[in-house]
Amino acid sequence: MKLPKLPAPPRPNSLQPAPLRPGTAEPPTPLEQVKEAGISAVDWVDERTSLSGGLRWTMFRKVPKGTNWFYTLGSASMFAFLSQAVTGVFLAMYYRPDAAGGAYESVRHLTNEVFLGEFVRGMHRWGSSVMVILVFLHMARTFFFGAYKYPRELNWIIGVVLLILTMTMSFTGYLLPFDQRSYWATIVGVNINGTGPLVGPFLSDFLRGGAEFGATTLSRFYAIHMLLVPGGLAAMMGAHLYLVAKLGTTAPPWMKADVDEELRTERV
């Protein structure tokens, strides 16, 4: 006896074909379907997180008249930091913070034998210099444009902290290859720090990890370079960008504000 064929179960709404475009009898193209799916996914996330309000507040804001390429130095510094973070993660996959030949050998292996290792290391090495230059240029632009004045004093202080953290990250990363040049250059740098008043000797001992320059120093520099300083940089950059979005940017010093003649009051 042949069993009757059961009807197919109803298709859920999420699997139903997209409706026809208004005024046409043709179904939407695959590109339109992908676009609609992306919009639906973004709407689904925004309905539960309300992120669109914060993004609109951050990105869609007024900028002063006369804004030019000098105002991109801050964004360039941020993207330089992101480049350093990404390349640093790939370098950390092969690096061994072992002063007994392991650090130098891991860098040599990464440079000479790993696929694109020399390219990634070069990006990280030269990117550190680029980031330092960009931060200095950004600070100079802020100073000469008078953007450190009221009400942006706190943002200027955060920028100075970011400059110090950038120099610290550059200094601690210089030792990590642990070759002759980086070894002796770091000894000179630590000794110079030790000559500072009051906190100099304590800072020198902290960087060395003891009284002598050795294996503990390399581990300490690696921890500072990979964990402490990037975390501080990310936190300070978040606060910096928040204040920039909240307070806005200043106009160039050569731009004069337009004054409405009708608002002028005549002196008696």
C-alpha positions in Angstrom: 0.0 0.0 0.0 1.4 3.3 -1.0 1.5 5.9 1.7 0.1 9.4 0.9 2.6 12.1 0.3 2.8 14.6 3.2 2.7 18.3 2.4 5.9 20.3 2.8 6.2 22.2 6.0 5.7 26.0 5.7 8.8 28.0 5.0 9.8 30.5 7.8 9.7 34.2 7.1 13.4 34.5 7.2 13.7 32.1 4.2 10.9 33.6 2.1 12.0 35.2 -1.2 12.5 38.9 -1.1 9.4 40.9 -2.3 9.4 42.3 -5.8 10.6 45.9 -6.4 7.8 48.5 -6.5 6.6 49.1 -10.0 8.4 46.1 -11.5 7.7 42.4 -12.0 11.4 41.4 -11.6 12.8 39.9 -8.4 15.8 41.8 -6.8 19.2 41.1 -8.1 21.8 39.2 -5.9 23.6 42.4 -5.2 20.4 44.1 -3.9 19.7 41.0 -1.8 23.1 41.2 -0.2 22.6 44.9 0.4 19.2 44.3 2.0 20.7 41.6 4.2 23.5 43.9 5.3 21.0 46.6 6.2 18.9 44.2 8.1 21.9 42.9 10.1 23.0 46.5 10.9 19.4 47.4 12.0 19.2 44.3 14.1 22.5 45.2 16.0 21.6 48.9 16.3 18.1 48.1 17.7 19.8 46.2 20.6 22.9 48.4 21.1 21.9 51.9 20.0 25.3 52.4 18.5 24.2 54.6 15.7 23.6 57.6 18.0 27.1 57.5 19.3 28.6 57.1 15.8 26.5 60.0 14.4 27.6 62.1 17.4 31.3 61.2 16.7 31.4 61.4 12.9 28.8 63.9 11.8 29.8 67.1 13.4 30.6 70.7 12.3 34.2 71.6 11.4 35.5 75.1 11.2 36.1 77.0 8.0 39.6 76.7 6.6 40.2 73.1 7.8 43.1 71.7 5.8 45.6 68.8 5.6 47.3 69.9 8.9 44.2 68.5 10.7 44.8 65.0 9.5 48.0 64.6 11.5 46.1 63.2 14.5 44.2 60.6 12.4 47.5 59.7 10.7 49.1 59.1 14.2 46.2 56.9 15.2 46.5 54.8 12.0 50.2 54.5 12.6 49.5 53.1 16.0 47.0 50.6 14.6 49.7 49.5 12.0 52.2 49.1 14.9 49.6 47.0 16.8 48.8 44.7 13.9 52.4 44.1 12.8 53.5 43.7 16.5 51.0 40.9 17.0 52.5 39.0 14.0 56.0 39.6 15.3 55.1 38.4 18.8 54.0 35.0 17.3 57.7 34.3 16.5 59.6 36.4 19.1 61.1 34.8 22.2 62.1 37.2 25.0 65.1 35.1 26.0 68.4 36.9 26.6 70.5 33.8 26.2 70.4 33.9 22.4 66.7 33.2 22.0 65.7 36.8 21.2 68.3 37.4 18.6 67.8 34.0 17.0 64.0 34.4 16.8 64.5 37.8 15.1 67.0 36.3 12.7 64.7 33.4 11.9 61.7 35.8 11.4 63.7 38.1 9.1 65.4 35.4 7.0 63.2 32.4 6.9 59.6 33.3 7.7 57.4 34.2 4.7 57.0 38.0 4.5 58.8 38.2 7.9 61.3 40.8 6.7 58.4 42.9 5.2 56.4 42.8 8.4 59.4 43.6 10.6 60.3 46.4 8.3 56.8 47.9 8.6 57.0 47.7 12.4 60.5 49.1 12.5 60.1 52.0 10.2 56.5 52.5 11.4 57.8 53.3 14.9 59.8 56.2 13.5 56.9 57.4 11.4 54.6 57.3 14.4 57.0 59.4 16.5 57.4 62.0 13.7 53.6 62.2 13.2 52.9 62.7 16.9 55.5 65.5 17.1 54.0 67.2 14.0 50.5 66.8 15.5 51.7 68.4 18.8 53.4 71.2 16.9 50.3 71.9 14.8 48.2 72.0 18.0 50.6 74.4 19.6 51.0 76.8 16.7 47.2 76.8 16.0 46.5 77.6 19.6 44.3 74.5 20.1 45.6 74.0 23.6 43.7 77.0 25.0 40.3 77.0 26.8 38.4 74.8 26.8 40.9 72.2 25.4 43.5 72.3 28.2 42.7 68.7 29.3 43.0 67.4 25.8 46.4 69.0 25.5 47.5 67.3 28.7 46.3 64.0 27.4 48.2 64.7 24.2 51.4 65.2 26.2 50.9 61.9 27.9 50.4 60.2 24.5 53.7 61.7 23.4 55.5 60.4 26.5 53.9 56.9 26.0 54.9 56.9 22.3 58.5 57.7 23.2 58.4 55.0 25.9 57.1 52.4 23.4 59.8 53.4 20.9 62.6 53.2 23.6 61.5 49.8 25.0 61.1 48.3 21.5 64.6 49.2 20.5 66.1 46.6 22.8 64.0 43.6 21.7 66.2 42.4 18.8 68.9 42.1 21.4 71.8 42.6 19.1 75.0 44.6 19.9 73.6 47.9 18.8 70.3 47.7 20.6 72.0 46.3 23.7 74.6 49.1 24.2 72.2 51.8 23.1 69.7 50.7 25.7 72.4 50.7 28.4 73.3 54.3 27.5 69.6 55.3 27.6 69.0 53.6 30.9 72.1 55.3 32.4 70.9 58.7 31.1 67.5 58.1 32.8 69.4 57.3 36.0 70.9 60.8 36.1 67.6 62.5 36.5 66.8 64.2 39.8 64.9 62.3 42.6 63.2 59.6 40.5 66.1 59.0 38.1 67.9 56.3 40.1 64.6 54.5 40.9 63.5 54.7 37.2 66.8 53.2 36.1 66.5 50.3 38.6 63.0 49.7 37.5 64.0 49.5 33.8 66.9 47.2 34.5 64.8 45.0 36.8 67.6 45.0 39.3 71.1 46.3 39.8 72.5 44.8 36.6 71.5 44.8 33.0 70.6 41.2 32.1 67.8 38.7 31.2 65.3 40.3 33.5 65.8 43.6 31.7 64.7 42.1 28.4 61.6 40.5 29.9 60.7 43.8 31.5 61.1 45.8 28.4 59.1 43.2 26.4 56.2 43.4 29.0 56.2 47.2 29.0 56.4 47.3 25.2 53.7 44.7 24.5 51.2 45.1 27.4 51.7 48.2 29.5 52.3 51.0 27.0 49.8 49.8 24.3 47.1 49.6 26.9 47.8 53.1 28.1 48.0 54.4 24.6 44.6 52.9 23.7 42.9 54.3 26.8 44.4 57.8 26.3 43.5 57.8 22.6 39.9 57.0 23.5 39.7 59.9 25.9 41.5 62.1 23.4 39.0 61.3 20.6 36.1 61.8 22.9 37.2 65.3 23.9 37.9 66.1 20.2 34.3 65.1 19.3 32.8 66.9 22.3 34.8 70.2 22.1 35.3 70.3 18.3 38.4 71.6 16.5 39.8 75.2 16.3 39.9 77.2 13.2 43.3 78.1 11.7 44.8 81.3 13.2 44.7 83.1 9.9 40.9 82.7 9.6 38.7 85.5 10.9 35.2 84.9 12.2 32.4 86.4 10.1 30.5 89.0 12.1 26.9 89.8 11.2 26.6 93.6 10.9 23.0 93.4 12.1 24.2 92.0 15.4 26.6 94.9 16.1 25.4 97.4 18.7 26.1 101.0 18.0 27.9 102.9 20.7 26.2 106.0 22.1 
